[in-house]
């Protein structure tokens, strides 16, 4: 006998909620610069809805070249979300929205602060698409409940083609001003409307948040991922990817300064 569709959906969503309580332990990949001789600064990298992609190897190399550790946080693996589930559930908003994933930001920060190889006072957050949404909603959550010092050591955030639409908490809630935020927006984005991010940035900037927008008019969503699934909305651009990594490197240098 077939279960009613509503019951199947309720069970599936309940299972997703339970899975989202899983710890990041074992799913945080710390890559140190080769010449590290003591505690080093660390950039925490949060992927888009599709999960950790090979391009993060290149961003990690960029961080290492700047003298920073790269910490690749795999929110998907921590919940048993594979590539297919990521594309069909996370990218469609059925599972693991940014506000649900926001707790990963704080847990990952605690993990790296406890790592003796990392300087806990020199940290940076970077998020791509869904990862950018996650960072914004973590900021909104911390602004709403400022107990403790959740952003200790965080010097800046770098958000690459972040999702800023109406379903994110940061669209309507203040995010405070815990650190400068740089948004890299792209003009040909058909997945995360850059206009939404501009409007969000204007509202939050009026409240005192330090947000800088870098605009690339001719690039698409996920332009820096060379191993795209076929999707006419996303096109790899090698020169654009190189500029994005250069901007990332510049922000790391500015944080040290």
ChimeraX attribute file (.defattr): number of C-alpha atoms within 10 A of each C-alpha:
attribute: neighborCount
match mode: 1-to-1
recipient: residues
	/A:1	3
	/A:2	5
	/A:3	8
	/A:4	8
	/A:5	9
	/A:6	9
	/A:7	10
	/A:8	12
	/A:9	12
	/A:10	11
	/A:11	12
	/A:12	13
	/A:13	14
	/A:14	12
	/A:15	11
	/A:16	17
	/A:17	15
	/A:18	11
	/A:19	15
	/A:20	20
	/A:21	14
	/A:22	14
	/A:23	15
	/A:24	18
	/A:25	13
	/A:26	10
	/A:27	17
	/A:28	20
	/A:29	14
	/A:30	19
	/A:31	18
	/A:32	23
	/A:33	19
	/A:34	10
	/A:35	9
	/A:36	13
	/A:37	8
	/A:38	10
	/A:39	16
	/A:40	20
	/A:41	26
	/A:42	30
	/A:43	29
	/A:44	24
	/A:45	27
	/A:46	29
	/A:47	23
	/A:48	26
	/A:49	26
	/A:50	20
	/A:51	23
	/A:52	19
	/A:53	15
	/A:54	11
	/A:55	13
	/A:56	18
	/A:57	14
	/A:58	14
	/A:59	22
	/A:60	24
	/A:61	18
	/A:62	20
	/A:63	25
	/A:64	23
	/A:65	15
	/A:66	17
	/A:67	21
	/A:68	29
	/A:69	28
	/A:70	26
	/A:71	26
	/A:72	23
	/A:73	25
	/A:74	23
	/A:75	27
	/A:76	24
	/A:77	17
	/A:78	19
	/A:79	19
	/A:80	14
	/A:81	21
	/A:82	12
	/A:83	17
	/A:84	10
	/A:85	17
	/A:86	21
	/A:87	15
	/A:88	14
	/A:89	17
	/A:90	22
	/A:91	18
	/A:92	13
	/A:93	15
	/A:94	12
	/A:95	21
	/A:96	25
	/A:97	21
	/A:98	26
	/A:99	20
	/A:100	15
	/A:101	22
	/A:102	22
	/A:103	18
	/A:104	25
	/A:105	23
	/A:106	15
	/A:107	15
	/A:108	24
	/A:109	22
	/A:110	14
	/A:111	14
	/A:112	21
	/A:113	19
	/A:114	12
	/A:115	12
	/A:116	11
	/A:117	18
	/A:118	21
	/A:119	19
	/A:120	21
	/A:121	15
	/A:122	21
	/A:123	27
	/A:124	25
	/A:125	23
	/A:126	23
	/A:127	23
	/A:128	24
	/A:129	23
	/A:130	29
	/A:131	30
	/A:132	27
	/A:133	30
	/A:134	33
	/A:135	29
	/A:136	28
	/A:137	28
	/A:138	25
	/A:139	26
	/A:140	23
	/A:141	20
	/A:142	21
	/A:143	17
	/A:144	13
	/A:145	9
	/A:146	13
	/A:147	8
	/A:148	8
	/A:149	9
	/A:150	18
	/A:151	19
	/A:152	15
	/A:153	17
	/A:154	21
	/A:155	21
	/A:156	22
	/A:157	26
	/A:158	25
	/A:159	26
	/A:160	27
	/A:161	30
	/A:162	29
	/A:163	26
	/A:164	27
	/A:165	18
	/A:166	11
	/A:167	13
	/A:168	18
	/A:169	21
	/A:170	25
	/A:171	22
	/A:172	13
	/A:173	17
	/A:174	23
	/A:175	23
	/A:176	19
	/A:177	16
	/A:178	19
	/A:179	18
	/A:180	15
	/A:181	21
	/A:182	20
	/A:183	24
	/A:184	21
	/A:185	26
	/A:186	24
	/A:187	16
	/A:188	19
	/A:189	20
	/A:190	13
	/A:191	16
	/A:192	20
	/A:193	19
	/A:194	24
	/A:195	15
	/A:196	16
	/A:197	21
	/A:198	17
	/A:199	14
	/A:200	21
	/A:201	22
	/A:202	14
	/A:203	17
	/A:204	21
	/A:205	17
	/A:206	10
	/A:207	13
	/A:208	13
	/A:209	19
	/A:210	17
	/A:211	19
	/A:212	15
	/A:213	14
	/A:214	14
	/A:215	14
	/A:216	15
	/A:217	11
	/A:218	12
	/A:219	20
	/A:220	24
	/A:221	25
	/A:222	23
	/A:223	23
	/A:224	25
	/A:225	18
	/A:226	15
	/A:227	12
	/A:228	13
	/A:229	9
	/A:230	8
	/A:231	7
	/A:232	8
	/A:233	13
	/A:234	20
	/A:235	20
	/A:236	17
	/A:237	17
	/A:238	13
	/A:239	10
	/A:240	16
	/A:241	20
	/A:242	14
	/A:243	14
	/A:244	19
	/A:245	18
	/A:246	14
	/A:247	16
	/A:248	24
	/A:249	20
	/A:250	12
	/A:251	18
	/A:252	26
	/A:253	14
	/A:254	11
	/A:255	16
	/A:256	13
	/A:257	6
